[in-house]
Amino acid sequence: MISDRKLEHLLICKNYDVEFKNKTTGFEDIELIHNALPEIDKNDIDLSTSVFGKKLDSPLFITAITGGHPSSKEINEQLAIVAEENNIALGVGSQRAACEHPELEDTYSVVRDNAPDCLLIGNIGAPQLNLANKAVEILDADILAIHLNPLQESIQPEGDLDARGYLDLISKITDAVDIPVMAKETGCGISGDTARQLADAGVSFIDIEGAGGTSWAAVETYRAEDRYYGELFWDWGIPTAISTAEVVNNVDIPVISSGGIRSGLEAAKAIALGADSVGMALPFLKKSISHEELTQFIHKFNDSLRIAMFLVGANNIEELKQSKLVVRGKTREWLNERGINTKNYSRR
């Protein structure tokens, strides 16, 4: 049953090491240029950003985590409370379980109940065109995410391996719902080529979810009887920093950089690469669901982002997006091979 699988995913992510082993996000190759004369007041730095008409106090998104099992209701409730209090965006896990089993709807609707003004992101898979409007209704969502997870499906014992027609289905979903649609990967990143296809299909927002954070091959490895394939593809994917640069250099729609981002400093690097917002999921799940701990984590993220902005002399997110940076090592090598001139970042 889908609900049982959701519980297994939740427990594995919370209690096991599910992060990439030998592949990093690539942000260690990104160096922001220090400004010894920032000429700004750190206390006046504005972290706010606007997403489809909603003003948020920070570019931080709590990206898709859970839902679809009674055990996830309390987690979603606590995340909704802190998201509302801090005026940041929140996404939920795949809503297929609730769409097909009405008794599970409250594991998602609890989010809007506790976050009436929050920017909320629903979540379905590309094949679930018939569930799109139901998913929006259950959550009263502002954005509907379509998750792309071919690696997870490849390793998952009950995976769907027929990906034919997905792009057409995505286009139909964008037509079927009355809210913006976001495409999101689940830990393997999105290339510039794929980003262009998604934009052409009518997608309004891309969450890259690159490699270097949670590996869903790892998650499914813990569930599989035969661990060979999961171990082999554990580190598959496009590193987050690279995916961010590829996507922002190929499409002109808002981009969330996520996948292994763990601090405001890494977030600053992602935004300087061109991302509009940044997302995190696993760090929130690894925390206890105490209100105090979640709130403190958000405050530390925001303050570390503000410090990074102070050190480059950026008063706001738009100025941070224009900050100079140097791309080094494997990240530079990859981007140059893909036709992206990394000198453009250092000579802004």
C-alpha positions in Angstrom: 0.0 0.0 0.0 1.2 3.5 -0.8 0.7 4.7 2.8 3.0 1.9 4.2 5.7 2.9 1.7 5.4 6.6 2.8 6.0 5.5 6.4 9.0 3.4 5.4 10.5 6.4 3.5 9.9 8.7 6.5 11.5 6.3 9.0 14.5 5.6 6.7 15.2 9.3 6.0 14.9 10.1 9.7 17.0 7.2 11.1 19.5 6.2 8.4 22.3 7.7 6.5 20.7 8.5 3.1 23.0 11.2 1.8 25.4 10.9 -1.1 28.7 9.1 -0.2 31.3 10.4 -2.6 29.6 13.1 -4.7 29.2 16.6 -3.2 26.9 19.5 -4.1 29.7 21.4 -5.8 29.3 24.4 -3.6 32.8 23.9 -2.2 33.9 25.0 -5.7 32.0 28.3 -5.5 33.8 31.2 -3.8 32.0 34.5 -3.2 34.3 37.5 -3.6 34.8 39.1 -0.2 34.1 42.8 0.0 36.2 44.5 2.7 34.2 47.7 2.3 30.6 46.5 2.1 29.2 50.0 2.9 25.9 48.6 4.1 24.3 48.0 7.6 23.9 44.2 8.2 20.8 45.0 10.3 19.1 46.6 7.3 19.7 43.7 4.9 16.4 42.6 3.3 16.0 38.8 2.8 12.4 39.1 1.5 11.4 37.8 -1.9 8.2 37.6 -3.9 6.9 34.3 -5.4 3.9 34.5 -7.7 2.5 37.6 -5.9 3.2 36.4 -2.3 5.9 38.2 -0.4 8.0 35.9 1.7 10.4 37.0 4.5 13.2 34.7 3.4 14.1 32.8 0.1 14.0 29.5 2.2 11.6 26.9 1.0 10.9 23.8 3.2 10.7 21.5 0.2 8.6 18.3 -0.1 9.0 16.1 2.9 6.0 13.9 3.9 2.3 13.1 4.0 0.2 10.1 3.2 0.5 8.2 6.5 -1.1 9.0 9.8 2.4 9.3 11.4 3.3 12.2 9.1 0.4 14.4 10.3 2.1 15.7 13.3 5.3 16.5 11.3 3.4 18.4 8.7 1.5 20.3 11.4 4.7 21.5 13.1 6.3 22.4 9.8 3.2 24.4 8.9 3.3 26.3 12.2 6.9 27.4 11.8 6.5 28.1 8.1 3.5 30.4 8.9 5.3 32.1 11.8 8.4 32.8 9.7 6.6 33.5 6.5 8.5 31.0 4.4 7.2 28.5 1.8 6.4 24.9 2.5 5.9 21.9 0.2 4.4 18.5 1.0 5.3 15.0 -0.1 3.5 13.2 -3.0 -0.3 13.6 -2.5 -1.3 10.5 -4.5 -2.0 8.5 -1.3 -4.6 11.1 -0.1 -6.1 11.5 -3.6 -6.8 7.8 -3.7 -7.5 7.2 0.0 -9.7 10.0 1.4 -9.0 8.9 5.0 -5.4 10.2 4.6 -6.4 13.7 3.4 -5.9 15.3 6.8 -2.2 14.4 6.8 -2.0 17.1 4.1 -4.9 19.4 4.9 -3.5 19.9 8.4 -0.8 22.1 6.7 -3.3 24.7 5.4 -5.2 24.5 8.7 -2.1 25.7 10.5 -0.7 27.9 7.8 -3.6 29.9 6.4 -1.3 32.6 4.7 1.7 30.4 3.9 2.8 29.8 0.3 2.0 26.1 0.0 3.2 23.7 -2.7 1.2 20.6 -3.6 2.8 17.5 -5.1 1.9 14.8 -7.7 3.8 12.7 -10.2 3.7 13.3 -13.9 1.4 10.3 -14.7 -1.2 11.5 -12.2 -3.0 14.0 -14.5 -6.4 12.9 -13.1 -5.3 13.7 -9.6 -4.0 17.2 -10.2 -7.1 19.3 -9.3 -7.8 17.0 -6.3 -4.3 17.5 -5.0 -4.7 21.3 -5.3 -8.1 21.2 -3.5 -6.9 19.1 -0.6 -4.0 21.4 0.2 -5.6 24.7 -1.1 -2.2 24.9 -2.8 -0.6 28.0 -4.3 1.7 26.0 -6.6 1.5 22.4 -7.8 4.7 20.6 -8.0 5.2 17.7 -10.4 8.0 15.4 -9.1 10.4 13.7 -11.4 12.1 10.6 -10.0 13.3 8.2 -12.6 16.2 7.0 -10.5 14.0 6.2 -7.5 11.5 4.4 -9.7 14.4 2.3 -11.1 15.5 1.1 -7.7 12.1 0.9 -6.0 10.7 -2.6 -5.9 7.3 -1.4 -7.1 8.7 1.3 -9.4 7.0 2.6 -12.5 9.5 2.2 -15.3 7.5 3.5 -18.3 8.3 7.2 -18.6 6.9 7.6 -22.1 4.7 10.7 -22.6 5.7 12.4 -19.4 6.4 15.7 -21.1 3.0 15.7 -22.7 1.3 14.9 -19.4 3.2 17.8 -17.7 1.9 20.1 -20.4 -1.7 18.8 -19.8 -1.3 19.3 -16.1 -0.3 22.9 -16.6 -3.4 23.4 -18.6 -5.7 21.5 -16.2 -5.0 23.5 -13.0 -5.6 27.2 -12.3 -2.4 27.7 -10.3 1.3 27.8 -11.4 3.0 24.4 -11.9 6.5 23.6 -10.7 8.7 20.8 -11.9 11.0 19.3 -9.3 13.6 16.5 -9.3 14.1 14.4 -6.2 17.9 14.4 -5.8 19.4 13.9 -9.2 19.3 17.5 -10.6 17.9 18.9 -13.8 20.1 19.7 -16.8 19.8 22.9 -18.9 18.3 20.8 -21.8 15.6 19.3 -19.6 14.9 22.7 -18.1 14.1 24.1 -21.6 11.8 21.2 -22.3 9.9 21.9 -19.0 9.7 25.6 -19.7 8.3 24.9 -23.2 5.7 22.6 -21.6 4.3 25.4 -19.6 6.1 24.9 -16.2 6.4 28.2 -14.3 9.0 27.2 -11.7 11.8 24.7 -11.5 13.1 23.1 -8.3 16.3 21.4 -9.4 16.9 19.2 -6.3 20.4 18.3 -7.3 22.8 15.7 -6.2 24.8 16.0 -3.0 22.0 15.8 -0.4 19.5 13.0 0.0 19.9 10.1 -2.4 16.6 8.3 -3.1 18.6 5.4 -4.5 20.0 5.2 -1.0 16.5 5.3 0.5 15.2 2.6 -1.8 18.4 0.5 -1.1 17.3 0.1 2.5 13.9 -1.2 1.3 15.2 -3.6 -1.4 16.0 -7.2 -1.0 18.8 -7.0 -3.6 21.0 -3.9 -2.8 23.2 -4.2 -5.8 21.5 -1.5 -7.9 20.9 0.9 -5.1 24.6 0.7 -4.1 25.7 1.1 -7.7 23.6 4.2 -8.4 23.7 5.7 -4.9 25.8 8.8 -6.1 24.0 9.3 -9.5 23.0 12.8 -10.5 24.0 16.3 -11.4 25.6 18.2 -8.4 23.4 21.0 -7.1 25.7 23.9 -7.9 26.2 22.6 -11.4 22.5 22.0 -11.9 21.7 25.5 -10.6 24.0 27.1 -13.1 22.8 24.9 -16.0 19.2 25.7 -15.4 19.5 29.5 -14.8 21.6 29.8 -17.9 19.0 28.1 -20.1 15.6 29.3 -18.9 14.1 32.5 -17.8 11.7 31.2 -15.1 12.2 31.2 -11.3 14.5 28.6 -10.0 14.8 26.9 -6.6 18.2 25.6 -5.8 18.0 22.6 -3.5 19.7 19.3 -2.8 22.3 19.2 0.0 22.1 22.9 1.0 22.7 23.0 4.7 23.4 26.7 5.6 22.7 30.3 4.6 26.3 30.5 3.2 25.6 27.7 0.7 22.2 29.4 0.0 24.1 32.7 -0.7 26.3 30.8 -3.2 23.2 29.3 -4.9 21.5 32.7 -5.2 24.7 34.3 -6.5 24.7 31.5 -9.2 21.3 32.8 -10.2 18.7 30.9 -8.1 15.7 32.8 -6.9 15.1 30.7 -3.8 16.7 27.8 -2.0 15.2 24.6 -0.6 15.9 22.2 2.3 14.1 19.1 3.4 16.2 16.5 5.2 17.6 18.9 7.8 14.1 19.6 9.0 13.2 16.0 9.1 16.3 15.1 11.1 15.4 17.7 13.7 13.0 16.8 16.5 9.6 18.3 15.7 9.9 20.7 18.7 8.8 24.2 17.8 11.8 25.7 19.5 14.4 23.6 17.6 12.7 24.2 14.2 12.4 27.9 14.8 16.1 28.2 15.9 17.2 26.3 12.8 15.3 28.8 10.5 16.7 31.8 12.4 20.3 30.5 12.1 19.8 29.9 8.4 18.5 33.4 7.9 21.3 35.0 9.9 24.0 33.1 8.2 22.6 34.1 4.8 22.5 37.7 6.1 26.2 37.5 7.1 27.2 36.2 3.7 25.2 39.1 2.1 26.9 41.6 4.3 30.4 40.2 3.4 29.7 40.7 -0.3 27.9 44.0 0.1 24.5 42.9 -0.9 21.5 44.8 0.6 18.9 42.4 -0.8 18.3 39.2 -2.8 18.5 40.9 -6.2 21.9 42.4 -5.3 23.1 39.0 -4.1 22.1 37.5 -7.5 24.6 40.0 -9.1 27.5 39.3 -6.7 30.8 38.3 -8.1 32.0 34.8 -7.6 34.7 32.4 -8.7 33.9 28.9 -9.9 36.7 26.4 -9.3 37.6 22.7 -9.8 35.2 20.1 -11.1 32.3 22.5 -11.1 34.1 24.8 -13.5 35.3 21.9 -15.6 31.7 20.6 -16.0 30.2 24.0 -16.7 32.9 24.9 -19.3 32.4 21.5 -21.0 28.7 22.3 -21.2 29.3 25.7 -22.8 28.8 27.9 -19.8 31.5 30.6 -19.5 32.2 30.7 -15.8 34.3 33.9 -16.2 30.9 35.7 -16.6 30.3 35.2 -12.9 33.7 36.7 -11.8 33.5 39.7 -14.1 30.1 41.0 -13.4 
